[in-house]
């Protein structure tokens, strides 16, 4: 039993076989666009997260001067 593709090629009506190449190429381009868009969004979310992390950062403030009841001495740590 001969395949449909072989029969089409032998009869000279093989142009329909090129249509599959078009759809495969179209699918590959669609996938490439999807991957590019996903990478772009991931980069944007990462940048927003980094900015959010920097905005939440607060330095630790320690008292330097001696006050009544304070046992911390900045000079003793030097």
C-alpha positions in Angstrom: 0.0 0.0 0.0 1.5 3.3 -1.1 1.5 6.4 1.2 -0.6 9.4 0.3 2.5 11.6 0.2 4.3 9.3 -2.2 1.2 9.1 -4.5 0.9 12.9 -4.4 4.6 13.4 -5.3 4.4 11.0 -8.2 1.3 12.5 -9.6 2.7 16.0 -9.5 0.3 17.5 -6.9 2.8 17.7 -4.1 2.1 21.4 -3.3 -0.2 20.5 -0.5 2.7 18.9 1.4 4.4 22.3 1.6 1.4 23.6 3.7 2.6 21.5 6.6 5.9 23.2 6.5 4.2 26.6 6.7 2.1 25.5 9.8 5.2 24.1 11.5 7.1 27.3 10.8 4.2 29.4 12.1 4.0 27.3 15.2 7.8 27.7 15.8 7.5 31.5 15.4 4.5 31.5 17.8 6.5 29.5 20.3 9.5 31.9 19.9 7.3 34.9 20.5 5.8 33.3 23.6 9.3 32.5 25.0 10.5 36.0 24.3 7.4 37.5 26.0 7.8 35.2 29.0 11.4 36.2 29.4 10.5 39.9 29.1 7.9 39.7 31.7 10.2 37.7 34.0 12.8 40.4 33.7 10.2 43.1 34.5 9.0 41.3 37.6 12.6 40.7 38.8 13.3 44.5 38.4 10.1 45.4 40.3 11.0 42.9 43.1 14.5 44.3 43.4 13.1 47.9 43.6 10.6 46.7 46.2 13.3 45.0 48.2 15.5 48.1 48.2 12.5 50.3 49.2 11.8 48.1 52.3 15.4 48.1 53.4 16.0 50.0 56.7 19.3 50.5 58.4 19.6 49.3 62.0 20.0 52.3 64.3 21.9 51.8 67.5 22.3 54.4 70.2 25.7 55.9 70.5 25.4 58.2 73.5 25.1 56.8 76.9 21.7 57.3 78.4 20.3 56.3 81.8 19.6 52.6 81.8 21.5 51.9 78.6 24.2 49.3 78.9 25.5 49.6 75.4 28.8 51.3 74.9 30.0 52.1 71.4 33.5 52.6 72.5 33.7 49.0 74.0 33.1 47.5 70.5 36.1 49.3 69.0 
